[in-house]
Amino acid sequence: MSPTPARAIHLKPLDDQAAEHARLCELLAGYCADAGLALDDDQVAACIDHLLYVIQVNEYINLTRITDVDEAVVLHILDSLLLAPYIKEGSAAMVDMGTGAGFPGIPLAVMTGIQATLLDSVNKKVLAVNAFARALGLDGRVRGEHDRLETFGGAHREEYDLVVARALAPLPVLLEYASPLLKRGGQCLLAKANPEDDELAQGSRAAAICGFELMNIHEFDLPGGLGHRTVFDYRKIKRPTIKLPRPAGQAKRHPLGTN
């Protein structure tokens, strides 16, 4: 599926929000310093620009349910950036599965310089993401793609070093989607809140089927009591034991690793 031109989304200049922009930049910079994240002033500003564009477009396209902008700095930007320290050195090309408004893909691309494909099955979200990338000067290396994960995985086998996703689906489903996209040795970073024991067990069985090894589990709490994150760090160490991707819908209807 190919998105229609990004010019279908009309972004208004942020010039009249200078004071608010400066305040939010200071807020984000403080959070990043506390977390040991090394962003320069331009990178912080780009992340805030992205968020303000999201809030602007959210008035007519449903991109986020978070209405408090200060909370959005944490729950969208910081939550995305906190994946960066776990990215394997040398990763050059990334897929953000189910990117929505461009999180975590755009903040990670701003911080790391990685080439990013931001995938979503909702075309209007992809239009918005491409508009954001153009406004931020990232359209040379960040692009939104309108497609189903199964279809995209079949067309772009083993092209990527890194796959990321935040709170998109259960672990078995995400691992199945990620496996065809990743090169041997590629990394899959999946951010969840507090997954249940059943999901963890199913994820372990699905990982073996999909060719993954769980390398590490990282846990942290977001500031302001805004939630807990568990980040699962997988490596693709071998080919899957079954043919992937399966037909559209199978991953959700019949997840791998279930009894």
Secondary structure, 3 states (H helix, E strand, C coil): CCCCCHHHCCCCCCHHHHHHHHHHHHHHHHHHHHHCCCCCHHHHHHHHHHHHHHHHHCCCCCCCCCCCHHHHHHHHHHHHHCCHHHCCCCCCEEEEECCCCCCCHHHHHHHHCCEEEEEECCHHHHHHHHHHHHHCCCCCCEEEEECCHHHHHHHCCCCEEEEEEECCCCHHHHHHHHHHHEEEEEEEEEEECCCCHHHHHHHHHHHHHHCEEEEEEEEEECHHHCCEEEEEEEEECCCCCCCCCCCCCHHHHCCCCCC
